[in-house]
Amino acid sequence: MVQARGSRWPLILIALFAFRLWFGLSREFFFEDETQIFLIGFRYYATGDWPFFGPDVVWTKSEIPGALQGVLVGLPLRIAAYPESPYVWLALMSFAALCAFAWYVGEHRPMAPRWLVWGWLLTIPWTIQFSGHLINTSYILPAALIFFIGFFESVPLLSLGRIQVPIAHALMGAALVWLVQIHMSWPLLLPFVAVAWLCGARGSARALAANLAGFAAGAALPALLLLPTLLLHGATTGSGGVLRNLHVHGVNPWIIVTTLARFLSFASLEITRFIATDGPKRLEFFQRHLWLTPLAALVFVAGVVQPLWMVVDLARSARRWPEASTRARWQTVRALVAVSVLLVYASYWFVMEPPQAHAFYVLAPVAFLFAAYWWTLIDSPRARQFAAAVLAVGIAYHAGLAWAQTPELSL
């Protein structure tokens, strides 16, 4: 029986990958953001010219430095000259990173059912919408997941000892320099790097040197795609003008509340933001696809209830955990959530961009780990039945959404 169950896992994972790839291909292509990302790579493929800069930052008419974005889109086209090739490569990267993170979360919470951990991470809206969709936000997820596996393993209160600490620092270095070339949210990771270094500083000088070497080695590979830009254009021009995004101003403290809601929604069934851009357009969409409305309503309710429930449990005492080690980790994860939210709020004092969830999507793995601890906090046979039903409804809804939007939006 155990062997039969194990033999089904590869088939289930293949089906989930195919589903995620299909959903990514169903998303919009002929919109300025998606078209720009494709053309950055297509120009590299068609002309061979090195892509010194990546996506535009529309708020300040600046550019993200580095060739990584162009290579990630253009190289798959060189391997297989089909417009869908970059989608396949993006889906493979995201799927592999999510599987690695699902395994790691399962190691953290061995009492949580594996089907829930894996199924949830691979099918919740944020990881399915921004994993196969050709926009630079989708390229955040693989690096962010790898970064936080390294971070968790470098912090003694969270480490499971599954990865050697120098390798954990190497993962953080590689992911950080990757994100420097993809999205302007990378500075949010610097405090986490600092915490990891402070934790390592308590060890011997030899261990500290090993951590430094690991971080440098990890950063070196993606840095090879950034250095040509800096060497040719210099530090000022080579930065793409991204420093123009700095703008010191006050931000309403209420943003802390909305940021917490958005942060916890990363790990829930939030769907509203992914259906058109405003209320009238969403209403029009469901009027044209009435058959999808019941599924959307169920998923919407679950997507509202879960973050609220998590907020309630976030404030509850750690005494509910019987084991001292789990209690300490739960307190650490709760503190990480609080610090992440405050960090995001503080960051808005220094940037021009208005508060938006995708701007701090790089911190989503913290929300994922918190959700795993929360799941085991409320675990019961009835809760598992309910979770399985919600998971199935969510998959059915996204399958219906892909079916509806493919003829209207996709490549």
C-alpha positions, 0 to 999 in steps of 0.5 A, spaced: 500 500 500 505 504 501 509 503 495 503 504 491 502 511 494 509 512 493 508 510 485 503 515 484 507 521 487 511 522 480 504 522 476 501 527 481 507 532 480 507 531 473 499 533 472 501 539 477 506 541 473 502 540 466 496 544 470 501 550 472 504 550 465 497 550 462 495 556 467 501 560 465 500 559 458 493 562 459 495 568 462 495 575 458 501 576 453 499 582 449 499 587 455 505 592 455 508 589 461 508 582 459 510 584 452 516 588 454 519 582 458 518 577 452 521 582 447 527 583 452 529 576 451 527 576 444 531 581 442 537 577 445 535 571 441 534 574 435 540 579 434 545 576 439 546 583 442 547 582 450 542 585 454 545 590 459 539 592 462 532 588 464 525 591 466 523 598 466 521 601 472 515 605 470 515 610 476 521 613 474 523 611 467 529 607 470 531 600 468 533 594 472 541 593 471 543 586 469 542 581 463 539 576 467 532 577 465 534 577 458 538 571 458 532 567 462 527 569 456 532 569 450 536 562 452 530 558 452 528 561 445 535 559 443 534 552 445 527 551 442 525 557 437 518 557 439 514 563 443 512 558 448 519 556 450 520 561 456 514 559 459 516 552 459 523 554 462 519 559 467 514 553 469 520 548 470 524 553 475 518 555 479 516 548 480 522 545 482 523 551 487 516 550 490 518 542 490 524 544 494 520 549 499 514 544 500 519 538 502 523 543 507 516 545 510 514 538 510 521 537 514 519 543 519 512 540 520 512 533 519 505 532 522 502 536 517 499 531 511 504 532 505 498 532 500 496 539 503 503 542 504 505 540 497 498 541 494 497 548 497 503 551 495 503 548 488 496 551 487 494 557 491 493 563 487 500 567 488 504 561 486 500 559 480 499 566 477 506 568 478 510 562 476 508 561 469 506 568 467 511 572 463 512 578 467 518 579 471 514 578 478 514 571 476 521 570 476 521 573 484 519 566 486 524 561 485 529 566 488 525 568 494 524 560 496 531 559 495 533 565 499 529 563 505 531 556 505 538 558 506 536 564 511 531 559 515 537 554 515 542 559 518 538 561 524 539 557 529 532 557 532 529 555 525 535 551 523 533 543 522 540 542 520 538 539 513 543 544 509 550 546 512 551 553 514 556 555 508 551 552 503 545 556 506 549 562 505 551 561 498 543 560 497 542 567 500 548 570 496 545 567 489 538 569 490 540 576 492 544 577 486 539 574 482 533 579 485 537 585 484 537 584 476 529 582 476 525 586 481 526 592 485 524 589 492 531 586 493 533 591 498 527 588 503 532 581 503 538 585 506 536 585 513 535 578 513 542 577 510 544 581 516 541 577 521 544 571 518 551 574 519 549 576 526 547 569 528 554 566 524 558 571 528 557 567 534 561 562 531 569 561 530 573 565 525 573 559 521 566 558 521 565 566 519 570 565 513 566 559 511 560 563 511 563 569 507 566 564 502 559 561 501 555 567 500 561 570 495 561 563 491 553 563 491 553 571 489 558 570 483 554 566 478 549 571 477 553 577 478 557 574 472 551 577 468 551 584 472 558 585 471 558 587 464 553 592 465 557 596 471 564 595 467 561 598 461 556 603 463 560 605 470 556 605 477 552 611 475 549 609 468 550 602 469 545 602 475 539 604 470 537 610 474 534 606 479 536 610 485 531 615 482 526 611 486 528 613 492 523 618 495 523 620 503 515 621 505 511 619 511 506 613 510 499 612 514 500 607 519 494 604 517 498 601 512 501 596 517 494 593 517 493 592 510 500 590 509 499 584 514 492 582 510 496 582 504 502 578 507 498 573 510 494 573 503 500 570 500 499 563 503 491 564 502 486 563 496 486 571 494 483 571 487 480 578 487 487 582 485 488 577 479 481 578 476 481 584 471 483 591 474 477 593 478 470 592 480 466 593 473 471 589 469 471 583 474 463 584 474 463 584 466 468 578 466 463 573 470 457 576 466 460 573 460 462 566 464 456 565 469 458 558 470 465 560 473 461 564 479 459 559 484 467 556 484 469 563 484 464 565 490 467 559 494 474 560 493 473 568 495 470 566 501 475 561 503 480 567 501 477 572 506 476 567 512 483 564 512 487 570 513 483 573 518 483 566 522 491 566 521 491 573 524 487 571 530 492 565 531 498 569 530 496 573 537 494 567 541 499 564 546 505 559 544 503 555 550 498 551 545 504 547 543 506 542 547 513 541 545 518 546 547 522 546 541 516 547 536 514 552 541 520 556 540 520 555 533 512 558 533 514 564 536 520 565 532 516 565 526 511 569 529 516 574 530 518 574 523 511 575 520 511 581 525 518 584 523 516 582 515 510 587 516 514 592 519 519 592 514 515 593 508 511 599 512 518 602 513 520 601 506 514 605 503 517 611 507 523 611 502 520 609 495 515 612 490 511 606 489 504 606 492 503 600 497 502 594 493 502 586 495 507 584 489 512 589 491 513 585 497 512 578 494 519 577 495 517 575 502 512 570 501 516 564 503 515 567 510 508 567 510 508 560 507 512 557 513 507 561 518 501 558 514 504 551 515 505 552 522 498 554 523 495 548 519 498 544 524 495 548 530 488 547 527 489 540 525 484 535 526 480 529 521 475 534 520 479 540 518 483 535 513 477 534 510 475 541 509 482 543 507 481 537 501 475 540 499 477 547 499 484 545 495 479 541 490 475 547 489 481 552 488 484 547 483 477 547 479 476 554 479 483 556 476 482 550 471 475 554 469 479 561 469 484 558 465 479 555 460 475 562 460 481 566 459 485 562 454 481 565 448 481 572 450 488 573 453 493 568 451 499 567 446 
